[in-house]
Amino acid sequence: MLIGTARYDSLPDLASVEDNLLSLAEVLTANEIWGLPPEHVAIVADPVTSADMLDPVVHAADEAIDTVVLYYAGHGLIDHLRGDLHLALRGSDSQRMYTAVAYAHIRDALLGSRATRRIVILDCCYSGRALGTMADPVTAAVNEASTEGTYVLAATAENQKALAPVGEPHTAFTAELLRIFQDGIAGRGPLLDLDTIYNHVRAVMRGKGRPLPQKRDRNTAGQLTLIRNRAYASHSAPVLPQQSFQATTAQRRAGPSSPPSARSRTGPGASPATSVQGLELEFHTAMVDIYKRAQKEAGYPATYFLKMVSERGGLASARKLLSAPSVSDGFTALWERNRLDLSVEAVVLQSRFASLFTDDEREQARARLEEYGYVPPDPPMTEAATMRSQLVQERDFNASYHAGGQLAAQVRCSWHGRRCDEAVVASVLVRDRGGETWHAVCRRALDTLRAGQAD
């Protein structure tokens, strides 16, 4: 939900707000950033009445199940009697607070939503200064803005510096958000969480001598991932088609009853993301999920590991933990709670991620779990798994195909695992739900794969 008021009857106009809305809609629907369907991005430009602003918010809050994002850009007005934040409409007057929308109404709508994540971004403030600038006293309002499960990000807490410089296409705060969405953050993992985005914007704004943003969140909302990190994938990921949002003159004048519609077009020469990249992102998400569950279900605060995943990425973090000479403190804590199903090792052994790890890494994960008395319910290769597999290539056995895998080096069948004592007869490339993986196979495994191909 993108809301912005660029034109006012009595307050200074903020021309850059309109560009904020269109640019944000474009990046949020870009496949390599978030990939939201255009129909899931609602734009409300220059609302005139309270209903023009609140009805779409209530509708979005009612429909959302997983995540609802609300962005507002425009003048923010403070009720100096109560300290409440109000969002300006086209006809709002700073001396008549009832002409603006109390943020409390939006907060109530979000609080009633089924969505597990509620993200509010407020690029708003009121200025009595020169035309085209905004100044903001929202500190007290942000303290009251957050509700349980909500992450509130405010552009500034000061009223001395301009936030919408004349001649710049976007307001200063939103410009930095757009830069992160479009370029990513170097040195971070494949996904960016809310706190990482906030800290980066804050550092950049400090370096430019501009007002510093502030945030309020509850529980671990700041550790939730929001977008893909384009800087992480820039060395290998292809450029994907973006949805181009353009507003015609008629749309600009249409007003809140008929907000600007989005017209999408696909750029030429675009190609889909690779399956490997998609699997890495899926693994990263799985890592974040188990650490969140560890805190919620087992009472183990995995703050250190969540930070590691945020900084390194899920795949790099898993490999670092697997290469350590002993199990981590987190592993021990989960063992004491009888919840090794929430360990990194258990995620690594999920068959859907088999192609991301070497035989050595997977054997290390299995050995650790078995040493502590835990048998993963989803082993990497089982007889049942063969029914979902396809034989891609078959060659004479060659250990070099198996990335130095422990079982292959011992000339043992990596398809059936350590329970198989039969002689290895071939190296095969197998495609299953975990991707494509080379396996050293015994005669029984080879016959099973051949039979499946014949079928």
N, C-alpha and C positions, 0 to 999 in steps of 0.2 A: 504494500500500500504506500504510494508515493504522493504526498500532499504538499502543495506549495502555493503561497500567495505572493505573486510578483507585483501586482498592481493594486493600488490603494486609492481610496477617495480622499483621505486626510493624512495618512502616513506617507513617508517617502517610498517611492517605488523601488523595487529590487529586481532589476531586469535579469540578473544572473540566475535567479531562482528557477525561471523557466528552463534554462539550459541544464540546471541541476537535475530536474525531473527527467528530461529526455535522455541525458547521458547516463543516469543511474539505471533507467529502464533498459538501455542498450547493453550495459555491461552485465546486468543481472540475468539477462536472457542469453548471453553469450555462452556457448556450450563449454568452453574451456575455463569459464569462471564459476558460474553456478549452473546455468542451463535451465532456468525456469521457463516454462512455456509462456509465450506472450500473454495468453489469456489469464494467467495467474498474476500478472503485474497490473494493478489498477492505478491509474493516474487521476488525481483530483487537482485541477489547476484553478486558482483564483476563486475559491468557494465564497459565496455571498452570504448564505445563511448557515446557522449551526447545523441544520439537517444536511446541508450539502457536504459538510465535512464528516459528521458523525455517522450518517447512514451507511456509507461505504465501509467505515471502520467496524461498525457492528456486524455488518454482513461478512467481512473478511474474518473477524474473530470467531463468528459462528461456524464458518466453513472450515477453518484451519484445524488440522489434527496434529501435525508434527511441528511446524514452524510458522509463525506469523511475524512479519517485519513491517514496522511502521516508521516512515521517514517524514519529517516535516521541515520545511524551510520557509522562512518568512520572519515577520516580526514576532517576538515573544513579549508579552506584556505581563507585568507583575502587579497583582493586587496588593498595594502597600498596606492595606488594613490587615489582610490575612496571610500575605506572603505566597499566595497561590499563583502558579503559572497559568497564563491564558495564551492561546494561539490565535493570532490575528486573522480575521476575515477581511475581505475587500473593503468593507465599510466600517471596520473597527476604529475606535477612537480611544486613545490612552486615558482620557478623562472619563470615559463611560465604559467601565470594565464589562458590563453586560453585553456589549456589542462584539465581544470576542468569545471564544470557546474555552471553557475551563478544562485544563488538562485532566482533571479528576474524572471527567466523563469518558475520556479515552482510556484512562487507567482502569476504570470500572469495566469497560467493554473488554479489555484485554484480560482482566482478571477472570472474567466469566468464560473465557475461551477454553476449549479442550486442548489446545495446542500445548505441547510440553515446553516449547521455547517461544518466548515473546521478546523480540528485539525492537527497541525503540531508539531511533536516532533523531536528535533534535538539533538542527542547525538554525536556531532561532534566537532572536533577541530584538529589543526595541532600541531605536536610535533617535535622539533629538539632534543629531549632528548633521553633517553635510549630506546632500542627496547622494544615494548610492552606497552608504555605509550602514553598518549595523553595530550597535553596542549592546552588551548583554549583562544584566544582573540576575542570572538564573541559579546562583548557588543554593539558595534556600529551597527553590522549587525542585531541584534535582534530588535533594535529600528526601523529599516527599513523593518523588515520582515513581520510585521502584516498587513493584509488587513481587510477591513470591514467584520465582521462576523467570523473572524478567531482567533483561540486561538493558540499562539505559545509558546511552552515550550522548553527552551534551557538548556542543561546540566550544563553549567558553564559560568562564565564571567571572569575567572581568567586564568593565564598562569603559575602558580607556582607549582601546585600540580598534581600528576598523577591521571588519570581518568580510566585507563585500567591496573590495577596492574597485574604484571606477576603472573601467577598461578591461578588467579580467573577466573571462567567460563564466567562471563559477565562483561561488563564495569560497573563502579561503579554506575552511574546514572541509567542505565537500570536495574541493579540488584535490586535497590530499587523500581522501577516501578513494576517489576515482583513480588516482595514480596507483594506489595499492591494488585495486581491483584489476587494473589494466596491465601493470608491470610485475606485480607480486613483490615479495620480499626475499632478497638473496640470503642464502644461508639457512633458510627455514625448510620445513618439511613440505610434502605435497599438498597439505591442506593448512589453511590459516584459521586459528581460533580467534575469538573476539578480543581477548586480552592482548594477543600479539598485534592485532591490527591497532588497537587503542594505544599501546605503548609506542608503536612505530609512528603513528600520527602525532602523538605528544612530543616525541623527540624531534621530529621535523619542524613542528610549529615552534618549539623552543629555539631551535637553530635559526629560524627566520625572525625571531623576535615578535611572534604573534601570540595572541591569547591562547592559553593552554586548555585543551579539552579536559573534561572530567567524566567519570563513569560511576555508576552504582550497579551492583548486581547482588544476587542472592545465591547461596550455595556455591556450586561450581559452574555457574552459567558462563563465566568468562573463558572456561576451557573448552566450550563447545565450538566445533568447527563451523565456519560459515561459508568459505569459498575455497576454490582450488588456487594454489599458489603458482602463478604463471612463471615466476622466476625459477622455481624448482624444475619445471618441465621444459624450460626454454631450450635446453641443449638437445632435446630429443623429440619433443612433442610437436606434431604438425599444427599449423594454424587452422582453427575451426571456423565455420561460418558464424557470423554474428547477426543478431536481429537488429535491423536499423530502424530506429524510431524517429519519425519526422512529423512535425506538426505543421499543418497548412495554416494559412492566414485565417481561414474560417474556423479551424479548430482552436486557434489562439483566442479567438473572440467568442467561442461558443459558450464559455462560462461553465460553472460547476454542474449544471443540470445535464450537460453532455460533455464530459471530460474528454480530453484528447484521446483519440483512438490510435492504436499502434499499428503501423504497417510494417511487416517484416519482409526482408528479402535476403536471400542466401547469396553470399559472395562466391565468385567463380573460383574454381581450382581448390576448393576446400576438401579436406579428407577427414574421416572420423578418427578419434583417438585410438591408439593401438590397444590391443587387448591386454598387453603386458602392463601398460600404464594404468588401465582401468583396474586390473587386478591389484596393483600396488596401492591404489587409492582405496580399494575395498579392504585390503589388509590393514591399512592405516586406520580406517574407520573401526574395524574390528578391535584393534588395539585400544583405541580410545574408549570403546564400549566396555571392554572387560575391566578397565581401570575404574570407570564410573560405576559399574556393577559391584566391583570389589568394595567400594566405599558404601554403596547403598545396601547391598545384601550381606556383606561380611563384616562391615564396620572397619574396613582397612582403608585409611586415607592414603591414596596412592599419588599424592601431590608431586613427589619427586619424579615418578615415572611418567606422569602426565606432562610434566615440563620437558622431560627428555623426548617424548614423542613429538611434542609441539616443536621443539628446536631441531631435532634430527630427522623426524619422520618415523612412521611406524616400522618400516622395513629395516632401516639402519639401526633403530633402537633394538629391535629383536636380534639382529646379528651381533650387536655389541654384547647383549646379555648372554647369548648362546656361546660367545667366544670367551667369556669370563671363566677363570679356572674353577669357580664354585658357584653354587646357586646364589641368587640375590637375597637380600633381607626380605624383599617383598615375597619371593617364593616361599621362604621359611614361614613368614607370617600367614600366608594363605594355607600352607600345610597345617599349621597349628589350628586353623579355623576349619579344616577339612574342606577347603574350597580350591584345590589345585585345578579344577576346571576353569578357573579364572586366571590361570597363569599364562605367561607368554608362550611357554612350551606347549601348552594345550592348543593355543591358537595356531602355532607353527605346524602342528600335526594335523590340522584340518585338511582334508584331501583337496579342497578347492584351492588351497595355497601351495600345493605340492611343487609347482613349477617355479616358485620364487626362491626355493632353498636347495642347497646341495644335499646329497645323501648324508654327508657327514653332519650337517646341521640338524637334519631331521632325526638322525640316529642319536645325536647328543640330547635333543629334546626328549626323545622317547626314553633314553637311558635314565635321565634325571627323574622323570615321572615314575618310572618303574622302581627306581631305587627308593622312592618315597611312598611306594605302595599304591600308585594311581595308574589305572589303565585307561587311556583315552577312549571315549565311546565312538570316536570317528577316526579310526586308524587310517593312514594314508593309502594303503593298498590291501584290500581284502578280496575274498572270492566274490562278494557281492559287487565290489567296484568293477570287476572285470566285465560285468554285464553292461556297464555304461561306458566302456572304453573302446577305442578304435586303434588298430594297428596301422601306423603310418609308414614306418620303415623297418626292415629286418636285415641285420648284417651279422657277420661273424663276430664273436665276442671281442671287444676292444675296450680295455679299462679307461682309455682316454676319453671315451664318449660320456663317461659318468662323473665328470668334474671331481675326480679323486675321491669318489664316494667310498665310505668305509666298507660296505658290503661288496661293492664291485672289486675293490682292492683285494678283498679276501676271496674273490671268485665265488661269491654266494648270491643267491637269487634275491635281488632287491624288490622284486614284484611281490613275493610272498612274505618277505621280511625274515627276521632272525629265526622264525619257527621252521623255516624250510632248510633241509639238509641235502637237497638234491643238487646234482652237478649243474653248473651253468653251461648252456649250449649256444647262447646267442646274445647279441645286444639289439634291443628293439626301441624304436621311438613310438611312444604311446600318447594318444590324445584322449583326455577324459575331462571331467568337470574342473580339474585343477589346472588344465592347460596341457602342454606337450612336455614330456619328460623321457629321457633315456633310461632304460632299465636293463640290468643284467637278469636274464630269465632262465629258468630251468625248462626242461622239456614239457612238463605239465602246464606251466604258464604259457609257453609258446603255443602249444596246441589249443589252449583255451582262446588265446588272442586270434589265432588263425581261424578258428571255428566262428568266432564273432564276426570276423571280416567276411567270411563266406556267407554268413546270414545276411 
